Amino acid sequence: MIEVLEDYTEEQGVSVIPLVKVEGFKTVFHRHLDPKEVKRIPREEMFRFSHRMPSYLLTGEEAHNAPKGCWELDPAATPLELLQVVTEAKEAEVEQAKE
């Protein structure tokens, strides 16, 4: 999943950065923190975009633990494998490591 950073241009394509899931949330993501992860998708590769996901930029005032500046994605438009809470995924990995 990515966030488009700049509008599309014929010459440059579009600039994007990966989104990273926020621990403890099912549908909240933030931009990757490493600026080196910003990529340019040229016009010839625009087919890589499947669809735009409805989202809401959190202000931090939605709830006591709402992370400001993060994106809450519409769960109906989010792929099922991304709906798992990160802490649950880590717990499953620990259980598998014990076996």
Biopython code that builds the backbone (N, CA, C, O; Angstrom):
import numpy as np
from Bio.PDB.StructureBuilder import StructureBuilder

atoms = [
    (1, "MET", "N", (0.843, -1.158, 0.000)),
    (1, "MET", "CA", (0.000, 0.000, 0.000)),
    (1, "MET", "C", (0.900, 1.237, 0.000)),
    (1, "MET", "O", (1.947, 1.258, 0.648)),
    (2, "ILE", "N", (0.482, 2.247, -0.725)),
    (2, "ILE", "CA", (1.306, 3.450, -0.854)),
    (2, "ILE", "C", (0.438, 4.697, -0.689)),
    (2, "ILE", "O", (-0.790, 4.647, -0.762)),
    (3, "GLU", "N", (1.123, 5.811, -0.464)),
    (3, "GLU", "CA", (0.472, 7.123, -0.488)),
    (3, "GLU", "C", (1.089, 7.899, -1.644)),
    (3, "GLU", "O", (2.310, 7.927, -1.803)),
    (4, "VAL", "N", (0.244, 8.523, -2.443)),
    (4, "VAL", "CA", (0.724, 9.370, -3.531)),
    (4, "VAL", "C", (1.124, 10.707, -2.927)),
    (4, "VAL", "O", (0.328, 11.346, -2.239)),
    (5, "LEU", "N", (2.357, 11.128, -3.186)),
    (5, "LEU", "CA", (2.882, 12.357, -2.591)),
    (5, "LEU", "C", (2.707, 13.578, -3.485)),
    (5, "LEU", "O", (2.517, 14.688, -2.987)),
    (6, "GLU", "N", (2.770, 13.385, -4.788)),
    (6, "GLU", "CA", (2.665, 14.489, -5.741)),
    (6, "GLU", "C", (1.688, 14.109, -6.837)),
    (6, "GLU", "O", (1.514, 12.931, -7.152)),
    (7, "ASP", "N", (1.058, 15.108, -7.411)),
    (7, "ASP", "CA", (0.151, 14.863, -8.521)),
    (7, "ASP", "C", (0.899, 14.276, -9.711)),
    (7, "ASP", "O", (2.091, 14.518, -9.900)),
    (8, "TYR", "N", (0.185, 13.515, -10.491)),
    (8, "TYR", "CA", (0.719, 12.891, -11.698)),
    (8, "TYR", "C", (1.065, 13.945, -12.747)),
    (8, "TYR", "O", (0.320, 14.904, -12.948)),
    (9, "THR", "N", (2.196, 13.755, -13.406)),
    (9, "THR", "CA", (2.545, 14.556, -14.584)),
    (9, "THR", "C", (2.975, 13.602, -15.690)),
    (9, "THR", "O", (3.516, 12.531, -15.417)),
    (10, "GLU", "N", (2.734, 13.990, -16.930)),
    (10, "GLU", "CA", (3.120, 13.159, -18.083)),
    (10, "GLU", "C", (4.623, 12.889, -18.096)),
    (10, "GLU", "O", (5.059, 11.787, -18.430)),
    (11, "GLU", "N", (5.410, 13.903, -17.731)),
    (11, "GLU", "CA", (6.864, 13.782, -17.803)),
    (11, "GLU", "C", (7.441, 12.939, -16.669)),
    (11, "GLU", "O", (8.329, 12.117, -16.896)),
    (12, "GLN", "N", (6.943, 13.138, -15.454)),
    (12, "GLN", "CA", (7.542, 12.520, -14.275)),
    (12, "GLN", "C", (6.781, 11.309, -13.740)),
    (12, "GLN", "O", (7.349, 10.522, -12.983)),
    (13, "GLY", "N", (5.528, 11.141, -14.107)),
    (13, "GLY", "CA", (4.725, 10.082, -13.509)),
    (13, "GLY", "C", (4.183, 10.550, -12.173)),
    (13, "GLY", "O", (3.606, 11.633, -12.076)),
    (14, "VAL", "N", (4.366, 9.735, -11.140)),
    (14, "VAL", "CA", (3.843, 10.079, -9.819)),
    (14, "VAL", "C", (4.839, 9.639, -8.754)),
    (14, "VAL", "O", (5.527, 8.630, -8.912)),
    (15, "SER", "N", (4.911, 10.403, -7.672)),
    (15, "SER", "CA", (5.819, 10.112, -6.564)),
    (15, "SER", "C", (5.014, 9.469, -5.439)),
    (15, "SER", "O", (3.960, 9.977, -5.055)),
    (16, "VAL", "N", (5.522, 8.328, -4.902)),
    (16, "VAL", "CA", (4.792, 7.580, -3.874)),
    (16, "VAL", "C", (5.722, 7.167, -2.738)),
    (16, "VAL", "O", (6.943, 7.144, -2.889)),
    (17, "ILE", "N", (5.112, 6.839, -1.591)),
    (17, "ILE", "CA", (5.862, 6.297, -0.456)),
    (17, "ILE", "C", (5.031, 5.170, 0.158)),
    (17, "ILE", "O", (3.805, 5.273, 0.212)),
    (18, "PRO", "N", (5.672, 4.105, 0.617)),
    (18, "PRO", "CA", (4.928, 3.008, 1.241)),
    (18, "PRO", "C", (4.245, 3.448, 2.538)),
    (18, "PRO", "O", (4.729, 4.331, 3.247)),
    (19, "LEU", "N", (3.118, 2.816, 2.825)),
    (19, "LEU", "CA", (2.433, 3.010, 4.100)),
    (19, "LEU", "C", (2.758, 1.829, 5.006)),
    (19, "LEU", "O", (2.834, 0.685, 4.558)),
    (20, "VAL", "N", (2.948, 2.129, 6.288)),
    (20, "VAL", "CA", (3.291, 1.126, 7.293)),
    (20, "VAL", "C", (2.160, 1.082, 8.315)),
    (20, "VAL", "O", (1.674, 2.121, 8.762)),
    (21, "LYS", "N", (1.751, -0.117, 8.675)),
    (21, "LYS", "CA", (0.656, -0.281, 9.635)),
    (21, "LYS", "C", (1.076, 0.188, 11.020)),
    (21, "LYS", "O", (2.191, -0.078, 11.467)),
    (22, "VAL", "N", (0.158, 0.898, 11.702)),
    (22, "VAL", "CA", (0.406, 1.364, 13.063)),
    (22, "VAL", "C", (0.054, 0.231, 14.022)),
    (22, "VAL", "O", (-1.044, -0.322, 13.961)),
    (23, "GLU", "N", (0.975, -0.107, 14.896)),
    (23, "GLU", "CA", (0.776, -1.203, 15.839)),
    (23, "GLU", "C", (-0.452, -0.957, 16.706)),
    (23, "GLU", "O", (-0.656, 0.142, 17.222)),
    (24, "GLY", "N", (-1.267, -1.999, 16.858)),
    (24, "GLY", "CA", (-2.445, -1.931, 17.710)),
    (24, "GLY", "C", (-3.714, -1.494, 17.002)),
    (24, "GLY", "O", (-4.771, -1.414, 17.629)),
    (25, "PHE", "N", (-3.632, -1.207, 15.704)),
    (25, "PHE", "CA", (-4.800, -0.772, 14.936)),
    (25, "PHE", "C", (-4.996, -1.688, 13.737)),
    (25, "PHE", "O", (-4.038, -2.249, 13.206)),
    (26, "LYS", "N", (-6.253, -1.832, 13.316)),
    (26, "LYS", "CA", (-6.545, -2.670, 12.157)),
    (26, "LYS", "C", (-6.414, -1.912, 10.845)),
    (26, "LYS", "O", (-5.948, -2.473, 9.853)),
    (27, "THR", "N", (-6.816, -0.654, 10.824)),
    (27, "THR", "CA", (-6.884, 0.067, 9.550)),
    (27, "THR", "C", (-6.168, 1.414, 9.587)),
    (27, "THR", "O", (-6.506, 2.308, 8.811)),
    (28, "VAL", "N", (-5.187, 1.574, 10.472)),
    (28, "VAL", "CA", (-4.454, 2.843, 10.576)),
    (28, "VAL", "C", (-3.016, 2.628, 10.109)),
    (28, "VAL", "O", (-2.334, 1.701, 10.545)),
    (29, "PHE", "N", (-2.575, 3.510, 9.210)),
    (29, "PHE", "CA", (-1.253, 3.413, 8.601)),
    (29, "PHE", "C", (-0.564, 4.770, 8.628)),
    (29, "PHE", "O", (-1.224, 5.808, 8.650)),
    (30, "HIS", "N", (0.777, 4.757, 8.626)),
    (30, "HIS", "CA", (1.542, 6.005, 8.515)),
    (30, "HIS", "C", (2.548, 5.860, 7.381)),
    (30, "HIS", "O", (2.849, 4.755, 6.931)),
    (31, "ARG", "N", (3.058, 7.000, 6.929)),
    (31, "ARG", "CA", (4.077, 6.983, 5.879)),
    (31, "ARG", "C", (5.333, 6.291, 6.388)),
    (31, "ARG", "O", (5.661, 6.380, 7.571)),
    (32, "HIS", "N", (6.027, 5.608, 5.504)),
    (32, "HIS", "CA", (7.323, 5.036, 5.849)),
    (32, "HIS", "C", (8.221, 6.173, 6.304)),
    (32, "HIS", "O", (8.207, 7.246, 5.700)),
    (33, "LEU", "N", (8.993, 5.967, 7.343)),
    (33, "LEU", "CA", (9.797, 7.037, 7.925)),
    (33, "LEU", "C", (11.090, 7.320, 7.164)),
    (33, "LEU", "O", (11.694, 8.376, 7.352)),
    (34, "ASP", "N", (11.518, 6.403, 6.316)),
    (34, "ASP", "CA", (12.767, 6.584, 5.575)),
    (34, "ASP", "C", (12.494, 7.297, 4.251)),
    (34, "ASP", "O", (11.848, 6.727, 3.372)),
    (35, "PRO", "N", (12.975, 8.537, 4.090)),
    (35, "PRO", "CA", (12.734, 9.266, 2.839)),
    (35, "PRO", "C", (13.330, 8.572, 1.610)),
    (35, "PRO", "O", (12.944, 8.874, 0.481)),
    (36, "LYS", "N", (14.258, 7.653, 1.822)),
    (36, "LYS", "CA", (14.829, 6.899, 0.701)),
    (36, "LYS", "C", (13.806, 5.946, 0.079)),
    (36, "LYS", "O", (14.013, 5.440, -1.024)),
    (37, "GLU", "N", (12.707, 5.707, 0.789)),
    (37, "GLU", "CA", (11.671, 4.806, 0.289)),
    (37, "GLU", "C", (10.731, 5.481, -0.709)),
    (37, "GLU", "O", (9.895, 4.811, -1.316)),
    (38, "VAL", "N", (10.856, 6.792, -0.886)),
    (38, "VAL", "CA", (10.042, 7.495, -1.882)),
    (38, "VAL", "C", (10.441, 6.983, -3.261)),
    (38, "VAL", "O", (11.624, 6.929, -3.598)),
    (39, "LYS", "N", (9.446, 6.612, -4.046)),
    (39, "LYS", "CA", (9.682, 6.078, -5.391)),
    (39, "LYS", "C", (8.892, 6.893, -6.411)),
    (39, "LYS", "O", (7.868, 7.497, -6.092)),
    (40, "ARG", "N", (9.386, 6.896, -7.623)),
    (40, "ARG", "CA", (8.687, 7.542, -8.721)),
    (40, "ARG", "C", (8.153, 6.444, -9.632)),
    (40, "ARG", "O", (8.904, 5.581, -10.087)),
    (41, "ILE", "N", (6.852, 6.484, -9.893)),
    (41, "ILE", "CA", (6.218, 5.529, -10.795)),
    (41, "ILE", "C", (6.032, 6.249, -12.137)),
    (41, "ILE", "O", (5.248, 7.195, -12.222)),
    (42, "PRO", "N", (6.738, 5.816, -13.178)),
    (42, "PRO", "CA", (6.612, 6.492, -14.472)),
    (42, "PRO", "C", (5.263, 6.207, -15.140)),
    (42, "PRO", "O", (4.560, 5.263, -14.778)),
    (43, "ARG", "N", (4.930, 7.022, -16.097)),
    (43, "ARG", "CA", (3.663, 6.910, -16.826)),
    (43, "ARG", "C", (3.451, 5.490, -17.353)),
    (43, "ARG", "O", (2.330, 4.983, -17.330)),
    (44, "GLU", "N", (4.510, 4.853, -17.823)),
    (44, "GLU", "CA", (4.406, 3.516, -18.407)),
    (44, "GLU", "C", (4.000, 2.450, -17.387)),
    (44, "GLU", "O", (3.547, 1.371, -17.771)),
    (45, "GLU", "N", (4.156, 2.741, -16.101)),
    (45, "GLU", "CA", (3.841, 1.751, -15.063)),
    (45, "GLU", "C", (2.609, 2.118, -14.238)),
    (45, "GLU", "O", (2.371, 1.528, -13.185)),
    (46, "MET", "N", (1.838, 3.072, -14.701)),
    (46, "MET", "CA", (0.654, 3.494, -13.953)),
    (46, "MET", "C", (-0.370, 2.369, -13.802)),
    (46, "MET", "O", (-1.233, 2.438, -12.927)),
    (47, "PHE", "N", (-0.286, 1.344, -14.635)),
    (47, "PHE", "CA", (-1.190, 0.196, -14.531)),
    (47, "PHE", "C", (-1.032, -0.523, -13.190)),
    (47, "PHE", "O", (-1.893, -1.318, -12.813)),
    (48, "ARG", "N", (0.053, -0.254, -12.469)),
    (48, "ARG", "CA", (0.302, -0.908, -11.180)),
    (48, "ARG", "C", (-0.710, -0.490, -10.123)),
    (48, "ARG", "O", (-0.886, -1.185, -9.122)),
    (49, "PHE", "N", (-1.379, 0.646, -10.339)),
    (49, "PHE", "CA", (-2.389, 1.097, -9.383)),
    (49, "PHE", "C", (-3.692, 0.365, -9.659)),
    (49, "PHE", "O", (-4.209, 0.405, -10.775)),
    (50, "SER", "N", (-4.225, -0.307, -8.636)),
    (50, "SER", "CA", (-5.474, -1.038, -8.837)),
    (50, "SER", "C", (-6.684, -0.166, -8.528)),
    (50, "SER", "O", (-7.662, -0.176, -9.275)),
    (51, "HIS", "N", (-6.626, 0.582, -7.441)),
    (51, "HIS", "CA", (-7.752, 1.447, -7.084)),
    (51, "HIS", "C", (-7.336, 2.417, -5.980)),
    (51, "HIS", "O", (-6.293, 2.255, -5.345)),
    (52, "ARG", "N", (-8.163, 3.413, -5.771)),
    (52, "ARG", "CA", (-7.941, 4.379, -4.697)),
    (52, "ARG", "C", (-8.784, 3.949, -3.509)),
    (52, "ARG", "O", (-9.961, 3.621, -3.658)),
    (53, "MET", "N", (-8.180, 3.953, -2.336)),
    (53, "MET", "CA", (-8.895, 3.527, -1.135)),
    (53, "MET", "C", (-9.437, 4.735, -0.386)),
    (53, "MET", "O", (-8.707, 5.701, -0.162)),
    (54, "PRO", "N", (-10.702, 4.695, 0.004)),
    (54, "PRO", "CA", (-11.231, 5.774, 0.840)),
    (54, "PRO", "C", (-10.440, 5.826, 2.148)),
    (54, "PRO", "O", (-10.161, 4.791, 2.754)),
    (55, "SER", "N", (-10.088, 7.021, 2.572)),
    (55, "SER", "CA", (-9.271, 7.166, 3.779)),
    (55, "SER", "C", (-9.603, 8.474, 4.480)),
    (55, "SER", "O", (-10.248, 9.360, 3.919)),
    (56, "TYR", "N", (-9.140, 8.567, 5.730)),
    (56, "TYR", "CA", (-9.366, 9.748, 6.554)),
    (56, "TYR", "C", (-8.066, 10.066, 7.280)),
    (56, "TYR", "O", (-7.488, 9.195, 7.931)),
    (57, "LEU", "N", (-7.605, 11.308, 7.171)),
    (57, "LEU", "CA", (-6.395, 11.732, 7.864)),
    (57, "LEU", "C", (-6.745, 12.047, 9.315)),
    (57, "LEU", "O", (-7.547, 12.941, 9.584)),
    (58, "LEU", "N", (-6.148, 11.316, 10.242)),
    (58, "LEU", "CA", (-6.452, 11.491, 11.664)),
    (58, "LEU", "C", (-5.827, 12.775, 12.207)),
    (58, "LEU", "O", (-4.686, 13.112, 11.888)),
    (59, "THR", "N", (-6.594, 13.480, 13.029)),
    (59, "THR", "CA", (-6.115, 14.726, 13.641)),
    (59, "THR", "C", (-5.551, 14.489, 15.031)),
    (59, "THR", "O", (-4.892, 15.364, 15.592)),
    (60, "GLY", "N", (-5.804, 13.305, 15.592)),
    (60, "GLY", "CA", (-5.375, 13.003, 16.951)),
    (60, "GLY", "C", (-6.453, 13.298, 17.973)),
    (60, "GLY", "O", (-6.300, 12.975, 19.151)),
    (61, "GLU", "N", (-7.544, 13.909, 17.532)),
    (61, "GLU", "CA", (-8.633, 14.263, 18.443)),
    (61, "GLU", "C", (-9.818, 13.307, 18.340)),
    (61, "GLU", "O", (-10.815, 13.489, 19.039)),
    (62, "GLU", "N", (-9.727, 12.293, 17.482)),
    (62, "GLU", "CA", (-10.827, 11.347, 17.312)),
    (62, "GLU", "C", (-11.033, 10.479, 18.550)),
    (62, "GLU", "O", (-12.163, 10.124, 18.886)),
    (63, "ALA", "N", (-9.948, 10.143, 19.220)),
    (63, "ALA", "CA", (-9.988, 9.319, 20.435)),
    (63, "ALA", "C", (-8.704, 9.582, 21.210)),
    (63, "ALA", "O", (-7.784, 10.220, 20.698)),
    (64, "HIS", "N", (-8.643, 9.090, 22.446)),
    (64, "HIS", "CA", (-7.466, 9.362, 23.284)),
    (64, "HIS", "C", (-6.178, 8.764, 22.715)),
    (64, "HIS", "O", (-5.088, 9.258, 23.003)),
    (65, "ASN", "N", (-6.293, 7.707, 21.912)),
    (65, "ASN", "CA", (-5.090, 7.072, 21.360)),
    (65, "ASN", "C", (-4.977, 7.216, 19.843)),
    (65, "ASN", "O", (-4.203, 6.498, 19.210)),
    (66, "ALA", "N", (-5.734, 8.127, 19.262)),
    (66, "ALA", "CA", (-5.700, 8.312, 17.807)),
    (66, "ALA", "C", (-4.378, 8.955, 17.391)),
    (66, "ALA", "O", (-4.059, 10.053, 17.846)),
    (67, "PRO", "N", (-3.611, 8.291, 16.538)),
    (67, "PRO", "CA", (-2.309, 8.831, 16.127)),
    (67, "PRO", "C", (-2.454, 9.936, 15.076)),
    (67, "PRO", "O", (-2.907, 9.689, 13.958)),
    (68, "LYS", "N", (-2.071, 11.129, 15.443)),
    (68, "LYS", "CA", (-2.180, 12.298, 14.566)),
    (68, "LYS", "C", (-1.314, 12.121, 13.317)),
    (68, "LYS", "O", (-0.177, 11.656, 13.392)),
    (69, "GLY", "N", (-1.876, 12.503, 12.173)),
    (69, "GLY", "CA", (-1.132, 12.457, 10.922)),
    (69, "GLY", "C", (-1.123, 11.105, 10.241)),
    (69, "GLY", "O", (-0.483, 10.939, 9.203)),
    (70, "CYS", "N", (-1.821, 10.136, 10.808)),
    (70, "CYS", "CA", (-1.901, 8.805, 10.203)),
    (70, "CYS", "C", (-3.189, 8.691, 9.394)),
    (70, "CYS", "O", (-4.138, 9.449, 9.592)),
    (71, "TRP", "N", (-3.198, 7.739, 8.490)),
    (71, "TRP", "CA", (-4.366, 7.500, 7.647)),
    (71, "TRP", "C", (-5.183, 6.329, 8.172)),
    (71, "TRP", "O", (-4.646, 5.248, 8.414)),
    (72, "GLU", "N", (-6.477, 6.546, 8.346)),
    (72, "GLU", "CA", (-7.387, 5.441, 8.647)),
    (72, "GLU", "C", (-8.044, 5.053, 7.330)),
    (72, "GLU", "O", (-8.718, 5.864, 6.696)),
    (73, "LEU", "N", (-7.841, 3.809, 6.929)),
    (73, "LEU", "CA", (-8.371, 3.331, 5.657)),
    (73, "LEU", "C", (-9.727, 2.682, 5.854)),
    (73, "LEU", "O", (-9.999, 2.102, 6.905)),
    (74, "ASP", "N", (-10.564, 2.777, 4.857)),
    (74, "ASP", "CA", (-11.885, 2.154, 4.887)),
    (74, "ASP", "C", (-11.706, 0.640, 4.957)),
    (74, "ASP", "O", (-11.126, 0.050, 4.045)),
    (75, "PRO", "N", (-12.195, -0.003, 6.028)),
    (75, "PRO", "CA", (-11.995, -1.453, 6.158)),
    (75, "PRO", "C", (-12.638, -2.255, 5.028)),
    (75, "PRO", "O", (-12.160, -3.339, 4.695)),
    (76, "ALA", "N", (-13.708, -1.740, 4.438)),
    (76, "ALA", "CA", (-14.359, -2.460, 3.342)),
    (76, "ALA", "C", (-13.490, -2.469, 2.086)),
    (76, "ALA", "O", (-13.661, -3.332, 1.225)),
    (77, "ALA", "N", (-12.562, -1.520, 1.971)),
    (77, "ALA", "CA", (-11.693, -1.434, 0.798)),
    (77, "ALA", "C", (-10.291, -1.969, 1.071)),
    (77, "ALA", "O", (-9.457, -2.025, 0.167)),
    (78, "THR", "N", (-10.032, -2.362, 2.323)),
    (78, "THR", "CA", (-8.706, -2.828, 2.722)),
    (78, "THR", "C", (-8.605, -4.342, 2.526)),
    (78, "THR", "O", (-9.494, -5.069, 2.971)),
    (79, "PRO", "N", (-7.554, -4.834, 1.875)),
    (79, "PRO", "CA", (-7.389, -6.284, 1.716)),
    (79, "PRO", "C", (-7.402, -6.996, 3.073)),
    (79, "PRO", "O", (-6.835, -6.499, 4.046)),
    (80, "LEU", "N", (-8.039, -8.140, 3.127)),
    (80, "LEU", "CA", (-8.207, -8.874, 4.388)),
    (80, "LEU", "C", (-6.898, -9.137, 5.112)),
    (80, "LEU", "O", (-6.847, -9.063, 6.340)),
    (81, "GLU", "N", (-5.828, -9.446, 4.365)),
    (81, "GLU", "CA", (-4.557, -9.749, 5.025)),
    (81, "GLU", "C", (-3.982, -8.534, 5.748)),
    (81, "GLU", "O", (-3.114, -8.686, 6.607)),
    (82, "LEU", "N", (-4.449, -7.335, 5.414)),
    (82, "LEU", "CA", (-3.960, -6.130, 6.089)),
    (82, "LEU", "C", (-4.833, -5.722, 7.270)),
    (82, "LEU", "O", (-4.481, -4.795, 8.000)),
    (83, "LEU", "N", (-5.961, -6.394, 7.472)),
    (83, "LEU", "CA", (-6.858, -6.035, 8.567)),
    (83, "LEU", "C", (-6.444, -6.625, 9.905)),
    (83, "LEU", "O", (-6.975, -6.226, 10.942)),
    (84, "GLN", "N", (-5.518, -7.555, 9.905)),
    (84, "GLN", "CA", (-5.062, -8.157, 11.151)),
    (84, "GLN", "C", (-4.287, -7.116, 11.954)),
    (84, "GLN", "O", (-3.458, -6.389, 11.406)),
    (85, "VAL", "N", (-4.561, -7.051, 13.249)),
    (85, "VAL", "CA", (-3.851, -6.118, 14.115)),
    (85, "VAL", "C", (-2.403, -6.574, 14.233)),
    (85, "VAL", "O", (-2.141, -7.767, 14.385)),
    (86, "VAL", "N", (-1.467, -5.642, 14.165)),
    (86, "VAL", "CA", (-0.037, -5.964, 14.172)),
    (86, "VAL", "C", (0.352, -6.758, 15.408)),
    (86, "VAL", "O", (1.136, -7.700, 15.294)),
    (87, "THR", "N", (-0.161, -6.419, 16.581)),
    (87, "THR", "CA", (0.211, -7.141, 17.798)),
    (87, "THR", "C", (-0.249, -8.591, 17.725)),
    (87, "THR", "O", (0.432, -9.478, 18.238)),
    (88, "GLU", "N", (-1.398, -8.847, 17.094)),
    (88, "GLU", "CA", (-1.863, -10.222, 16.931)),
    (88, "GLU", "C", (-0.905, -10.993, 16.032)),
    (88, "GLU", "O", (-0.611, -12.160, 16.287)),
    (89, "ALA", "N", (-0.430, -10.356, 15.004)),
    (89, "ALA", "CA", (0.506, -11.008, 14.087)),
    (89, "ALA", "C", (1.802, -11.350, 14.808)),
    (89, "ALA", "O", (2.357, -12.428, 14.599)),
    (90, "LYS", "N", (2.286, -10.456, 15.644)),
    (90, "LYS", "CA", (3.520, -10.712, 16.380)),
    (90, "LYS", "C", (3.331, -11.854, 17.369)),
    (90, "LYS", "O", (4.229, -12.680, 17.534)),
    (91, "GLU", "N", (2.172, -11.916, 18.032)),
    (91, "GLU", "CA", (1.894, -12.998, 18.971)),
    (91, "GLU", "C", (1.889, -14.341, 18.242)),
    (91, "GLU", "O", (2.404, -15.330, 18.763)),
    (92, "ALA", "N", (1.316, -14.381, 17.051)),
    (92, "ALA", "CA", (1.279, -15.618, 16.273)),
    (92, "ALA", "C", (2.687, -16.055, 15.892)),
    (92, "ALA", "O", (2.993, -17.247, 15.914)),
    (93, "GLU", "N", (3.540, -15.107, 15.544)),
    (93, "GLU", "CA", (4.924, -15.436, 15.200)),
    (93, "GLU", "C", (5.655, -16.019, 16.401)),
    (93, "GLU", "O", (6.436, -16.958, 16.250)),
    (94, "VAL", "N", (5.414, -15.478, 17.588)),
    (94, "VAL", "CA", (6.046, -15.976, 18.811)),
    (94, "VAL", "C", (5.586, -17.400, 19.083)),
    (94, "VAL", "O", (6.396, -18.258, 19.434)),
    (95, "GLU", "N", (4.289, -17.659, 18.923)),
    (95, "GLU", "CA", (3.754, -19.000, 19.144)),
    (95, "GLU", "C", (4.370, -19.996, 18.158)),
    (95, "GLU", "O", (4.703, -21.118, 18.539)),
    (96, "GLN", "N", (4.521, -19.596, 16.908)),
    (96, "GLN", "CA", (5.112, -20.485, 15.909)),
    (96, "GLN", "C", (6.576, -20.761, 16.225)),
    (96, "GLN", "O", (7.063, -21.866, 15.987)),
    (97, "ALA", "N", (7.271, -19.783, 16.752)),
    (97, "ALA", "CA", (8.685, -19.949, 17.092)),
    (97, "ALA", "C", (8.856, -20.930, 18.247)),
    (97, "ALA", "O", (9.870, -21.624, 18.327)),
    (98, "LYS", "N", (7.865, -20.992, 19.148)),
    (98, "LYS", "CA", (7.925, -21.900, 20.296)),
    (98, "LYS", "C", (7.763, -23.354, 19.866)),
    (98, "LYS", "O", (8.269, -24.262, 20.526)),
    (99, "GLU", "N", (7.051, -23.573, 18.751)),
    (99, "GLU", "CA", (6.753, -24.948, 18.305)),
    (99, "GLU", "C", (7.934, -25.649, 17.742)),
    (99, "GLU", "O", (7.828, -26.804, 17.330)),
]
sb = StructureBuilder()
sb.init_structure("model")
sb.init_model(0)
sb.init_chain("A")
sb.init_seg("    ")
for serial, (resi, resn, name, xyz) in enumerate(atoms, 1):
    if name == "N":
        sb.init_residue(resn, " ", resi, " ")
    sb.init_atom(name, np.array(xyz, "f"), 0.0, 1.0, " ", f" {name:<3s}", serial, name[0])
structure = sb.get_structure()
